[in-house]
């Protein structure tokens, strides 16, 4: 998965990454389990800090947990 980050977008990087991962899952481009593995690889290639990846994972996990309630 290629991660594209625009400096023109004022939102936190982790939120922008989460939007891309979520969109790929919804579009059927990535399967749910496959999405996180490919997103991690994409962020590494893009040089995105691990802390942003951790925030993105926490955001997606929280969204999933709220949806299961």
RODO-2510 file (C-alpha; in nm, 4 decimals, decimal comma):
residues 69
     n   res          X          Y          Z
     1     x     0,0000     0,0000     0,0000
     2     x     0,1356     0,3384    -0,0948
     3     x     0,0792     0,6112     0,1644
     4     x     0,0452     0,9668     0,0301
     5     x     0,0840     1,2508     0,2799
     6     x     0,0208     1,6093     0,1750
     7     x     0,1751     1,8905     0,3763
     8     x    -0,1208     2,1080     0,2740
     9     x    -0,3555     1,8988     0,4922
    10     x    -0,3545     2,0386     0,8481
    11     x    -0,4864     1,7211     1,0137
    12     x    -0,2501     1,4977     1,2125
    13     x    -0,0533     1,2532     0,9984
    14     x    -0,1989     0,9523     1,1797
    15     x    -0,5522     1,0631     1,0901
    16     x    -0,4628     1,1005     0,7245
    17     x    -0,3053     0,7539     0,7192
    18     x    -0,6113     0,6071     0,8936
    19     x    -0,8352     0,7638     0,6277
    20     x    -0,6324     0,5968     0,3524
    21     x    -0,6349     0,2566     0,5232
    22     x    -1,0072     0,2803     0,6024
    23     x    -1,0814     0,3862     0,2443
    24     x    -0,8846     0,0947     0,0987
    25     x    -1,0732    -0,1529     0,3186
    26     x    -1,4123    -0,0002     0,2318
    27     x    -1,3247    -0,0001    -0,1402
    28     x    -1,2216    -0,3654    -0,1171
    29     x    -0,8655    -0,2869    -0,2251
    30     x    -0,7356    -0,4372     0,0991
    31     x    -0,8814    -0,7042     0,3240
    32     x    -0,9085    -0,5976     0,6903
    33     x    -0,6174    -0,8130     0,8167
    34     x    -0,4059    -0,7334     0,5139
    35     x    -0,4627    -0,3584     0,5501
    36     x    -0,2605    -0,3042     0,8657
    37     x     0,0333    -0,5122     0,7472
    38     x     0,0482    -0,3215     0,4175
    39     x    -0,0080     0,0142     0,5876
    40     x     0,2869    -0,0484     0,8198
    41     x     0,5062    -0,1324     0,5214
    42     x     0,3839     0,1782     0,3366
    43     x     0,4567     0,4105     0,6253
    44     x     0,8065     0,2677     0,6608
    45     x     0,8732     0,3283     0,2904
    46     x     0,7386     0,6833     0,3224
    47     x     0,9605     0,7556     0,6233
    48     x     0,6676     0,8269     0,8546
    49     x     0,7618     0,8104     1,2233
    50     x     0,6603     0,5030     1,4226
    51     x     0,4749     0,7258     1,6695
    52     x     0,2340     0,8309     1,3912
    53     x     0,1783     0,4664     1,3011
    54     x     0,1000     0,3837     1,6640
    55     x    -0,1540     0,6680     1,6791
    56     x    -0,3145     0,5482     1,3553
    57     x    -0,3446     0,1945     1,4885
    58     x    -0,4997     0,3208     1,8134
    59     x    -0,7492     0,5329     1,6180
    60     x    -0,8602     0,2440     1,3964
    61     x    -0,8782     0,0076     1,6944
    62     x    -1,0963     0,2551     1,8871
    63     x    -1,3270     0,2944     1,5877
    64     x    -1,3599    -0,0824     1,5548
    65     x    -1,4244    -0,1253     1,9271
    66     x    -1,6981     0,1404     1,9213
    67     x    -1,8608    -0,0287     1,6222
    68     x    -1,8805    -0,3603     1,8081
    69     x    -2,0598    -0,2138     2,1101
***
